[in-house]
């Protein structure tokens, strides 16, 4: 996923499906300068990971 699309999803008021390695995630922060995102994996707010945007897939 490119940084601009990740930012659009983060800023959207709609729920847009995003996956990391086949698991549903919520984007919590987008670091455009470093092409990274912090995501919440599943429904546990303590289960977060900072990953390359290239690993995220929409849908």
PQR file of N, CA, C, O and H, with PARSE charges and radii, in Angstrom:
ATOM      1  N   UNK A   1       0.853  -1.162   0.000 -0.4000 1.5000
ATOM      2  CA  UNK A   1       0.000   0.000   0.000 -0.0000 2.0000
ATOM      3  C   UNK A   1       0.900   1.226   0.000  0.5500 1.7000
ATOM      4  O   UNK A   1       1.928   1.249   0.678 -0.5500 1.4000
ATOM      5  N   UNK A   2       0.515   2.240  -0.758 -0.4000 1.5000
ATOM      6  CA  UNK A   2       1.337   3.446  -0.733 -0.0000 2.0000
ATOM      7  C   UNK A   2       0.915   4.351   0.424  0.5500 1.7000
ATOM      8  O   UNK A   2      -0.185   4.224   0.960 -0.5500 1.4000
ATOM      9  H   UNK A   2      -0.319   2.221  -1.308  0.4000 1.0000
ATOM     10  N   UNK A   3       1.792   5.248   0.788 -0.4000 1.5000
ATOM     11  CA  UNK A   3       1.600   6.083   1.978 -0.0000 2.0000
ATOM     12  C   UNK A   3       0.359   6.964   1.874  0.5500 1.7000
ATOM     13  O   UNK A   3      -0.359   7.137   2.858 -0.5500 1.4000
ATOM     14  H   UNK A   3       2.686   5.351   0.352  0.4000 1.0000
ATOM     15  N   UNK A   4       0.102   7.517   0.701 -0.4000 1.5000
ATOM     16  CA  UNK A   4      -1.056   8.406   0.568 -0.0000 2.0000
ATOM     17  C   UNK A   4      -2.363   7.642   0.771  0.5500 1.7000
ATOM     18  O   UNK A   4      -3.291   8.172   1.381 -0.5500 1.4000
ATOM     19  H   UNK A   4       0.686   7.376  -0.099  0.4000 1.0000
ATOM     20  N   UNK A   5      -2.455   6.402   0.268 -0.4000 1.5000
ATOM     21  CA  UNK A   5      -3.662   5.602   0.458 -0.0000 2.0000
ATOM     22  C   UNK A   5      -3.821   5.214   1.928  0.5500 1.7000
ATOM     23  O   UNK A   5      -4.930   5.257   2.460 -0.5500 1.4000
ATOM     24  H   UNK A   5      -1.701   5.971  -0.227  0.4000 1.0000
ATOM     25  N   UNK A   6      -2.746   4.843   2.578 -0.4000 1.5000
ATOM     26  CA  UNK A   6      -2.811   4.511   4.003 -0.0000 2.0000
ATOM     27  C   UNK A   6      -3.313   5.703   4.804  0.5500 1.7000
ATOM     28  O   UNK A   6      -4.120   5.534   5.718 -0.5500 1.4000
ATOM     29  H   UNK A   6      -1.844   4.809   2.146  0.4000 1.0000
ATOM     30  N   UNK A   7      -2.855   6.895   4.479 -0.4000 1.5000
ATOM     31  CA  UNK A   7      -3.296   8.113   5.174 -0.0000 2.0000
ATOM     32  C   UNK A   7      -4.772   8.371   4.907  0.5500 1.7000
ATOM     33  O   UNK A   7      -5.502   8.768   5.815 -0.5500 1.4000
ATOM     34  H   UNK A   7      -2.199   7.032   3.736  0.4000 1.0000
ATOM     35  N   UNK A   8      -5.224   8.149   3.662 -0.4000 1.5000
ATOM     36  CA  UNK A   8      -6.645   8.314   3.334 -0.0000 2.0000
ATOM     37  C   UNK A   8      -7.508   7.366   4.164  0.5500 1.7000
ATOM     38  O   UNK A   8      -8.552   7.760   4.684 -0.5500 1.4000
ATOM     39  H   UNK A   8      -4.631   7.827   2.925  0.4000 1.0000
ATOM     40  N   UNK A   9      -7.068   6.120   4.283 -0.4000 1.5000
ATOM     41  CA  UNK A   9      -7.815   5.138   5.067 -0.0000 2.0000
ATOM     42  C   UNK A   9      -7.841   5.553   6.533  0.5500 1.7000
ATOM     43  O   UNK A   9      -8.889   5.492   7.177 -0.5500 1.4000
ATOM     44  H   UNK A   9      -6.221   5.799   3.860  0.4000 1.0000
ATOM     45  N   UNK A  10      -6.714   5.968   7.056 -0.4000 1.5000
ATOM     46  CA  UNK A  10      -6.630   6.406   8.455 -0.0000 2.0000
ATOM     47  C   UNK A  10      -7.576   7.583   8.724  0.5500 1.7000
ATOM     48  O   UNK A  10      -8.252   7.620   9.751 -0.5500 1.4000
ATOM     49  H   UNK A  10      -5.863   6.017   6.533  0.4000 1.0000
ATOM     50  N   UNK A  11      -7.615   8.537   7.797 -0.4000 1.5000
ATOM     51  CA  UNK A  11      -8.430   9.744   7.968 -0.0000 2.0000
ATOM     52  C   UNK A  11      -9.912   9.531   7.654  0.5500 1.7000
ATOM     53  O   UNK A  11     -10.735  10.384   7.987 -0.5500 1.4000
ATOM     54  H   UNK A  11      -7.066   8.507   6.962  0.4000 1.0000
ATOM     55  N   UNK A  12     -10.262   8.431   7.031 -0.4000 1.5000
ATOM     56  CA  UNK A  12     -11.634   8.185   6.592 -0.0000 2.0000
ATOM     57  C   UNK A  12     -12.576   7.937   7.773  0.5500 1.7000
ATOM     58  O   UNK A  12     -12.194   7.342   8.780 -0.5500 1.4000
ATOM     59  H   UNK A  12      -9.594   7.738   6.760  0.4000 1.0000
ATOM     60  N   UNK A  13     -13.804   8.406   7.623 -0.4000 1.5000
ATOM     61  CA  UNK A  13     -14.831   8.126   8.629 -0.0000 2.0000
ATOM     62  C   UNK A  13     -15.472   6.763   8.373  0.5500 1.7000
ATOM     63  O   UNK A  13     -16.208   6.258   9.220 -0.5500 1.4000
ATOM     64  H   UNK A  13     -14.115   8.890   6.804  0.4000 1.0000
ATOM     65  N   UNK A  14     -15.201   6.168   7.218 -0.4000 1.5000
ATOM     66  CA  UNK A  14     -15.719   4.851   6.862 -0.0000 2.0000
ATOM     67  C   UNK A  14     -14.793   3.759   7.389  0.5500 1.7000
ATOM     68  O   UNK A  14     -13.617   4.003   7.662 -0.5500 1.4000
ATOM     69  H   UNK A  14     -14.602   6.579   6.530  0.4000 1.0000
ATOM     70  N   UNK A  15     -15.334   2.566   7.525 -0.4000 1.5000
ATOM     71  CA  UNK A  15     -14.527   1.411   7.879 -0.0000 2.0000
ATOM     72  C   UNK A  15     -14.036   0.778   6.590  0.5500 1.7000
ATOM     73  O   UNK A  15     -14.837   0.330   5.771 -0.5500 1.4000
ATOM     74  H   UNK A  15     -16.289   2.369   7.304  0.4000 1.0000
ATOM     75  N   UNK A  16     -12.730   0.738   6.408 -0.4000 1.5000
ATOM     76  CA  UNK A  16     -12.123   0.177   5.208 -0.0000 2.0000
ATOM     77  C   UNK A  16     -11.237  -0.987   5.640  0.5500 1.7000
ATOM     78  O   UNK A  16     -10.360  -0.840   6.491 -0.5500 1.4000
ATOM     79  H   UNK A  16     -12.079   1.102   7.074  0.4000 1.0000
ATOM     80  N   UNK A  17     -11.484  -2.136   5.040 -0.4000 1.5000
ATOM     81  CA  UNK A  17     -10.755  -3.356   5.420 -0.0000 2.0000
ATOM     82  C   UNK A  17      -9.292  -3.259   4.994  0.5500 1.7000
ATOM     83  O   UNK A  17      -8.980  -2.940   3.847 -0.5500 1.4000
ATOM     84  H   UNK A  17     -12.197  -2.255   4.349  0.4000 1.0000
ATOM     85  N   UNK A  18      -8.405  -3.544   5.949 -0.4000 1.5000
ATOM     86  CA  UNK A  18      -6.966  -3.581   5.691 -0.0000 2.0000
ATOM     87  C   UNK A  18      -6.431  -4.855   6.324  0.5500 1.7000
ATOM     88  O   UNK A  18      -6.846  -5.241   7.417 -0.5500 1.4000
ATOM     89  H   UNK A  18      -8.658  -3.803   6.881  0.4000 1.0000
ATOM     90  N   UNK A  19      -5.503  -5.506   5.625 -0.4000 1.5000
ATOM     91  CA  UNK A  19      -4.925  -6.740   6.143 -0.0000 2.0000
ATOM     92  C   UNK A  19      -3.414  -6.687   6.170  0.5500 1.7000
ATOM     93  O   UNK A  19      -2.775  -6.053   5.330 -0.5500 1.4000
ATOM     94  H   UNK A  19      -5.165  -5.193   4.738  0.4000 1.0000
ATOM     95  N   UNK A  20      -2.858  -7.371   7.158 -0.4000 1.5000
ATOM     96  CA  UNK A  20      -1.418  -7.568   7.304 -0.0000 2.0000
ATOM     97  C   UNK A  20      -1.198  -9.070   7.376  0.5500 1.7000
ATOM     98  O   UNK A  20      -1.620  -9.714   8.336 -0.5500 1.4000
ATOM     99  H   UNK A  20      -3.377  -7.886   7.840  0.4000 1.0000
ATOM    100  N   UNK A  21      -0.552  -9.622   6.385 -0.4000 1.5000
ATOM    101  CA  UNK A  21      -0.296 -11.069   6.338 -0.0000 2.0000
ATOM    102  C   UNK A  21      -1.574 -11.879   6.538  0.5500 1.7000
ATOM    103  O   UNK A  21      -1.569 -12.899   7.227 -0.5500 1.4000
ATOM    104  H   UNK A  21      -0.210  -9.099   5.605  0.4000 1.0000
ATOM    105  N   UNK A  22      -2.667 -11.416   5.930 -0.4000 1.5000
ATOM    106  CA  UNK A  22      -3.934 -12.138   5.998 -0.0000 2.0000
ATOM    107  C   UNK A  22      -4.759 -11.892   7.239  0.5500 1.7000
ATOM    108  O   UNK A  22      -5.846 -12.452   7.375 -0.5500 1.4000
ATOM    109  H   UNK A  22      -2.671 -10.587   5.371  0.4000 1.0000
ATOM    110  N   UNK A  23      -4.268 -11.066   8.154 -0.4000 1.5000
ATOM    111  CA  UNK A  23      -4.999 -10.749   9.387 -0.0000 2.0000
ATOM    112  C   UNK A  23      -5.571  -9.338   9.299  0.5500 1.7000
ATOM    113  O   UNK A  23      -4.913  -8.426   8.800 -0.5500 1.4000
ATOM    114  H   UNK A  23      -3.385 -10.611   8.044  0.4000 1.0000
ATOM    115  N   UNK A  24      -6.795  -9.163   9.783 -0.4000 1.5000
ATOM    116  CA  UNK A  24      -7.419  -7.840   9.795 -0.0000 2.0000
ATOM    117  C   UNK A  24      -6.709  -6.928  10.775  0.5500 1.7000
ATOM    118  O   UNK A  24      -6.385  -7.330  11.892 -0.5500 1.4000
ATOM    119  H   UNK A  24      -7.330  -9.904  10.188  0.4000 1.0000
ATOM    120  N   UNK A  25      -6.469  -5.695  10.350 -0.4000 1.5000
ATOM    121  CA  UNK A  25      -5.807  -4.710  11.211 -0.0000 2.0000
ATOM    122  C   UNK A  25      -6.495  -3.366  11.095  0.5500 1.7000
ATOM    123  O   UNK A  25      -7.198  -3.091  10.122 -0.5500 1.4000
ATOM    124  H   UNK A  25      -6.732  -5.368   9.442  0.4000 1.0000
ATOM    125  N   UNK A  26      -6.282  -2.526  12.109 -0.4000 1.5000
ATOM    126  CA  UNK A  26      -6.715  -1.135  12.108 -0.0000 2.0000
ATOM    127  C   UNK A  26      -5.458  -0.273  12.047  0.5500 1.7000
ATOM    128  O   UNK A  26      -4.512  -0.505  12.801 -0.5500 1.4000
ATOM    129  H   UNK A  26      -5.711  -2.749  12.899  0.4000 1.0000
ATOM    130  N   UNK A  27      -5.440   0.707  11.167 -0.4000 1.5000
ATOM    131  CA  UNK A  27      -4.304   1.624  11.094 -0.0000 2.0000
ATOM    132  C   UNK A  27      -4.449   2.645  12.216  0.5500 1.7000
ATOM    133  O   UNK A  27      -5.467   3.331  12.303 -0.5500 1.4000
ATOM    134  H   UNK A  27      -6.208   0.895  10.555  0.4000 1.0000
ATOM    135  N   UNK A  28      -3.445   2.748  13.067 -0.4000 1.5000
ATOM    136  CA  UNK A  28      -3.465   3.684  14.190 -0.0000 2.0000
ATOM    137  C   UNK A  28      -2.602   4.914  13.928  0.5500 1.7000
ATOM    138  O   UNK A  28      -2.848   5.980  14.493 -0.5500 1.4000
ATOM    139  H   UNK A  28      -2.618   2.191  12.996  0.4000 1.0000
ATOM    140  N   UNK A  29      -1.599   4.767  13.078 -0.4000 1.5000
ATOM    141  CA  UNK A  29      -0.709   5.899  12.766 -0.0000 2.0000
ATOM    142  C   UNK A  29      -0.009   5.604  11.446  0.5500 1.7000
ATOM    143  O   UNK A  29       0.358   4.463  11.164 -0.5500 1.4000
ATOM    144  H   UNK A  29      -1.400   3.901  12.619  0.4000 1.0000
ATOM    145  N   UNK A  30       0.172   6.657  10.633 -0.4000 1.5000
ATOM    146  CA  UNK A  30       0.905   6.524   9.380 -0.0000 2.0000
ATOM    147  C   UNK A  30       2.110   7.458   9.431  0.5500 1.7000
ATOM    148  O   UNK A  30       1.964   8.662   9.645 -0.5500 1.4000
ATOM    149  H   UNK A  30      -0.126   7.584  10.862  0.4000 1.0000
ATOM    150  N   UNK A  31       3.295   6.898   9.235 -0.4000 1.5000
ATOM    151  CA  UNK A  31       4.548   7.658   9.188 -0.0000 2.0000
ATOM    152  C   UNK A  31       4.961   7.736   7.723  0.5500 1.7000
ATOM    153  O   UNK A  31       5.668   6.866   7.214 -0.5500 1.4000
ATOM    154  H   UNK A  31       3.414   5.920   9.061  0.4000 1.0000
ATOM    155  N   UNK A  32       4.506   8.798   7.054 -0.4000 1.5000
ATOM    156  CA  UNK A  32       4.740   8.944   5.620 -0.0000 2.0000
ATOM    157  C   UNK A  32       6.224   9.063   5.314  0.5500 1.7000
ATOM    158  O   UNK A  32       6.694   8.489   4.332 -0.5500 1.4000
ATOM    159  H   UNK A  32       3.932   9.505   7.468  0.4000 1.0000
ATOM    160  N   UNK A  33       6.972   9.794   6.130 -0.4000 1.5000
ATOM    161  CA  UNK A  33       8.396  10.029   5.880 -0.0000 2.0000
ATOM    162  C   UNK A  33       9.191   8.727   5.838  0.5500 1.7000
ATOM    163  O   UNK A  33      10.145   8.606   5.069 -0.5500 1.4000
ATOM    164  H   UNK A  33       6.591  10.261   6.928  0.4000 1.0000
ATOM    165  N   UNK A  34       8.801   7.749   6.665 -0.4000 1.5000
ATOM    166  CA  UNK A  34       9.531   6.486   6.746 -0.0000 2.0000
ATOM    167  C   UNK A  34       8.796   5.314   6.101  0.5500 1.7000
ATOM    168  O   UNK A  34       9.263   4.176   6.155 -0.5500 1.4000
ATOM    169  H   UNK A  34       8.026   7.847   7.289  0.4000 1.0000
ATOM    170  N   UNK A  35       7.627   5.600   5.484 -0.4000 1.5000
ATOM    171  CA  UNK A  35       6.828   4.583   4.808 -0.0000 2.0000
ATOM    172  C   UNK A  35       6.455   3.432   5.754  0.5500 1.7000
ATOM    173  O   UNK A  35       6.539   2.258   5.395 -0.5500 1.4000
ATOM    174  H   UNK A  35       7.248   6.524   5.441  0.4000 1.0000
ATOM    175  N   UNK A  36       6.041   3.807   6.976 -0.4000 1.5000
ATOM    176  CA  UNK A  36       5.686   2.838   8.013 -0.0000 2.0000
ATOM    177  C   UNK A  36       4.285   3.157   8.560  0.5500 1.7000
ATOM    178  O   UNK A  36       3.781   4.270   8.412 -0.5500 1.4000
ATOM    179  H   UNK A  36       5.973   4.761   7.268  0.4000 1.0000
ATOM    180  N   UNK A  37       3.686   2.163   9.184 -0.4000 1.5000
ATOM    181  CA  UNK A  37       2.398   2.360   9.855 -0.0000 2.0000
ATOM    182  C   UNK A  37       2.382   1.558  11.139  0.5500 1.7000
ATOM    183  O   UNK A  37       2.961   0.475  11.219 -0.5500 1.4000
ATOM    184  H   UNK A  37       4.096   1.259   9.304  0.4000 1.0000
ATOM    185  N   UNK A  38       1.710   2.105  12.148 -0.4000 1.5000
ATOM    186  CA  UNK A  38       1.435   1.356  13.366 -0.0000 2.0000
ATOM    187  C   UNK A  38       0.016   0.836  13.229  0.5500 1.7000
ATOM    188  O   UNK A  38      -0.910   1.603  12.965 -0.5500 1.4000
ATOM    189  H   UNK A  38       1.240   2.985  12.083  0.4000 1.0000
ATOM    190  N   UNK A  39      -0.154  -0.464  13.409 -0.4000 1.5000
ATOM    191  CA  UNK A  39      -1.467  -1.082  13.242 -0.0000 2.0000
ATOM    192  C   UNK A  39      -1.838  -1.871  14.487  0.5500 1.7000
ATOM    193  O   UNK A  39      -0.977  -2.380  15.204 -0.5500 1.4000
ATOM    194  H   UNK A  39       0.598  -1.087  13.624  0.4000 1.0000
ATOM    195  N   UNK A  40      -3.139  -1.960  14.726 -0.4000 1.5000
ATOM    196  CA  UNK A  40      -3.685  -2.831  15.773 -0.0000 2.0000
ATOM    197  C   UNK A  40      -4.122  -4.107  15.088  0.5500 1.7000
ATOM    198  O   UNK A  40      -4.890  -4.069  14.126 -0.5500 1.4000
ATOM    199  H   UNK A  40      -3.839  -1.546  14.144  0.4000 1.0000
ATOM    200  N   UNK A  41      -3.644  -5.225  15.571 -0.4000 1.5000
ATOM    201  CA  UNK A  41      -3.964  -6.516  14.974 -0.0000 2.0000
ATOM    202  C   UNK A  41      -5.164  -7.103  15.700  0.5500 1.7000
ATOM    203  O   UNK A  41      -5.127  -7.295  16.915 -0.5500 1.4000
ATOM    204  H   UNK A  41      -3.021  -5.256  16.353  0.4000 1.0000
ATOM    205  N   UNK A  42      -6.222  -7.387  14.960 -0.4000 1.5000
ATOM    206  CA  UNK A  42      -7.437  -7.942  15.554 -0.0000 2.0000
ATOM    207  C   UNK A  42      -8.131  -6.923  16.441  0.5500 1.7000
ATOM    208  O   UNK A  42      -8.053  -5.721  16.191 -0.5500 1.4000
ATOM    209  H   UNK A  42      -6.252  -7.231  13.973  0.4000 1.0000
ATOM    210  N   UNK A  43      -8.808  -7.400  17.476 -0.4000 1.5000
ATOM    211  CA  UNK A  43      -9.594  -6.513  18.338 -0.0000 2.0000
ATOM    212  C   UNK A  43      -8.906  -6.145  19.642  0.5500 1.7000
ATOM    213  O   UNK A  43      -9.475  -5.415  20.453 -0.5500 1.4000
ATOM    214  H   UNK A  43      -8.871  -8.377  17.680  0.4000 1.0000
ATOM    215  N   UNK A  44      -7.693  -6.637  19.856 -0.4000 1.5000
ATOM    216  CA  UNK A  44      -6.975  -6.349  21.099 -0.0000 2.0000
ATOM    217  C   UNK A  44      -6.176  -5.057  20.944  0.5500 1.7000
ATOM    218  O   UNK A  44      -5.207  -5.026  20.185 -0.5500 1.4000
ATOM    219  H   UNK A  44      -7.231  -7.230  19.197  0.4000 1.0000
ATOM    220  N   UNK A  45      -6.564  -3.979  21.655 -0.4000 1.5000
ATOM    221  CA  UNK A  45      -5.861  -2.700  21.494 -0.0000 2.0000
ATOM    222  C   UNK A  45      -4.407  -2.726  21.960  0.5500 1.7000
ATOM    223  O   UNK A  45      -3.646  -1.809  21.652 -0.5500 1.4000
ATOM    224  H   UNK A  45      -7.351  -4.004  22.272  0.4000 1.0000
ATOM    225  N   UNK A  46      -4.016  -3.759  22.693 -0.4000 1.5000
ATOM    226  CA  UNK A  46      -2.623  -3.869  23.136 -0.0000 2.0000
ATOM    227  C   UNK A  46      -1.749  -4.620  22.126  0.5500 1.7000
ATOM    228  O   UNK A  46      -0.528  -4.662  22.272 -0.5500 1.4000
ATOM    229  H   UNK A  46      -4.634  -4.504  22.943  0.4000 1.0000
ATOM    230  N   UNK A  47      -2.366  -5.204  21.119 -0.4000 1.5000
ATOM    231  CA  UNK A  47      -1.648  -5.977  20.114 -0.0000 2.0000
ATOM    232  C   UNK A  47      -1.350  -5.069  18.912  0.5500 1.7000
ATOM    233  O   UNK A  47      -2.063  -5.099  17.909 -0.5500 1.4000
ATOM    234  H   UNK A  47      -3.358  -5.170  21.001  0.4000 1.0000
ATOM    235  N   UNK A  48      -0.292  -4.265  19.028 -0.4000 1.5000
ATOM    236  CA  UNK A  48       0.074  -3.345  17.962 -0.0000 2.0000
ATOM    237  C   UNK A  48       1.449  -3.707  17.408  0.5500 1.7000
ATOM    238  O   UNK A  48       2.271  -4.339  18.070 -0.5500 1.4000
ATOM    239  H   UNK A  48       0.287  -4.241  19.843  0.4000 1.0000
ATOM    240  N   UNK A  49       1.658  -3.282  16.176 -0.4000 1.5000
ATOM    241  CA  UNK A  49       2.935  -3.538  15.515 -0.0000 2.0000
ATOM    242  C   UNK A  49       3.198  -2.398  14.533  0.5500 1.7000
ATOM    243  O   UNK A  49       2.269  -1.896  13.900 -0.5500 1.4000
ATOM    244  H   UNK A  49       0.990  -2.768  15.638  0.4000 1.0000
ATOM    245  N   UNK A  50       4.457  -1.990  14.406 -0.4000 1.5000
ATOM    246  CA  UNK A  50       4.845  -0.999  13.415 -0.0000 2.0000
ATOM    247  C   UNK A  50       5.467  -1.744  12.243  0.5500 1.7000
ATOM    248  O   UNK A  50       6.439  -2.482  12.402 -0.5500 1.4000
ATOM    249  H   UNK A  50       5.212  -2.398  14.920  0.4000 1.0000
ATOM    250  N   UNK A  51       4.884  -1.538  11.055 -0.4000 1.5000
ATOM    251  CA  UNK A  51       5.277  -2.316   9.889 -0.0000 2.0000
ATOM    252  C   UNK A  51       5.472  -1.411   8.678  0.5500 1.7000
ATOM    253  O   UNK A  51       5.004  -0.273   8.648 -0.5500 1.4000
ATOM    254  H   UNK A  51       4.093  -0.938  10.926  0.4000 1.0000
ATOM    255  N   UNK A  52       6.167  -1.937   7.691 -0.4000 1.5000
ATOM    256  CA  UNK A  52       6.305  -1.253   6.406 -0.0000 2.0000
ATOM    257  C   UNK A  52       4.939  -1.215   5.721  0.5500 1.7000
ATOM    258  O   UNK A  52       4.186  -2.188   5.765 -0.5500 1.4000
ATOM    259  H   UNK A  52       6.547  -2.862   7.715  0.4000 1.0000
ATOM    260  N   UNK A  53       4.631  -0.094   5.095 -0.4000 1.5000
ATOM    261  CA  UNK A  53       3.356   0.027   4.384 -0.0000 2.0000
ATOM    262  C   UNK A  53       3.243  -0.995   3.253  0.5500 1.7000
ATOM    263  O   UNK A  53       2.134  -1.355   2.857 -0.5500 1.4000
ATOM    264  H   UNK A  53       5.243   0.696   5.060  0.4000 1.0000
ATOM    265  N   UNK A  54       4.356  -1.455   2.740 -0.4000 1.5000
ATOM    266  CA  UNK A  54       4.344  -2.456   1.671 -0.0000 2.0000
ATOM    267  C   UNK A  54       3.685  -3.767   2.111  0.5500 1.7000
ATOM    268  O   UNK A  54       3.226  -4.540   1.270 -0.5500 1.4000
ATOM    269  H   UNK A  54       5.256  -1.163   3.062  0.4000 1.0000
ATOM    270  N   UNK A  55       3.636  -4.018   3.405 -0.4000 1.5000
ATOM    271  CA  UNK A  55       3.047  -5.261   3.925 -0.0000 2.0000
ATOM    272  C   UNK A  55       1.536  -5.179   4.069  0.5500 1.7000
ATOM    273  O   UNK A  55       0.888  -6.205   4.274 -0.5500 1.4000
ATOM    274  H   UNK A  55       4.008  -3.390   4.088  0.4000 1.0000
ATOM    275  N   UNK A  56       0.952  -3.983   3.967 -0.4000 1.5000
ATOM    276  CA  UNK A  56      -0.487  -3.812   4.147 -0.0000 2.0000
ATOM    277  C   UNK A  56      -1.207  -3.962   2.813  0.5500 1.7000
ATOM    278  O   UNK A  56      -0.727  -3.518   1.770 -0.5500 1.4000
ATOM    279  H   UNK A  56       1.478  -3.149   3.800  0.4000 1.0000
ATOM    280  N   UNK A  57      -2.371  -4.599   2.876 -0.4000 1.5000
ATOM    281  CA  UNK A  57      -3.221  -4.804   1.704 -0.0000 2.0000
ATOM    282  C   UNK A  57      -4.631  -4.319   2.031  0.5500 1.7000
ATOM    283  O   UNK A  57      -5.148  -4.564   3.121 -0.5500 1.4000
ATOM    284  H   UNK A  57      -2.761  -4.959   3.723  0.4000 1.0000
ATOM    285  N   UNK A  58      -5.233  -3.639   1.085 -0.4000 1.5000
ATOM    286  CA  UNK A  58      -6.618  -3.200   1.252 -0.0000 2.0000
ATOM    287  C   UNK A  58      -7.549  -4.308   0.782  0.5500 1.7000
ATOM    288  O   UNK A  58      -7.305  -4.983  -0.218 -0.5500 1.4000
ATOM    289  H   UNK A  58      -4.813  -3.440   0.199  0.4000 1.0000
ATOM    290  N   UNK A  59      -8.633  -4.468   1.550 -0.4000 1.5000
ATOM    291  CA  UNK A  59      -9.635  -5.436   1.116 -0.0000 2.0000
ATOM    292  C   UNK A  59      -9.766  -6.636   1.999  0.5500 1.7000
ATOM    293  O   UNK A  59     -10.582  -7.516   1.727 -0.5500 1.4000
ATOM    294  H   UNK A  59      -8.831  -3.920   2.362  0.4000 1.0000
TER
END
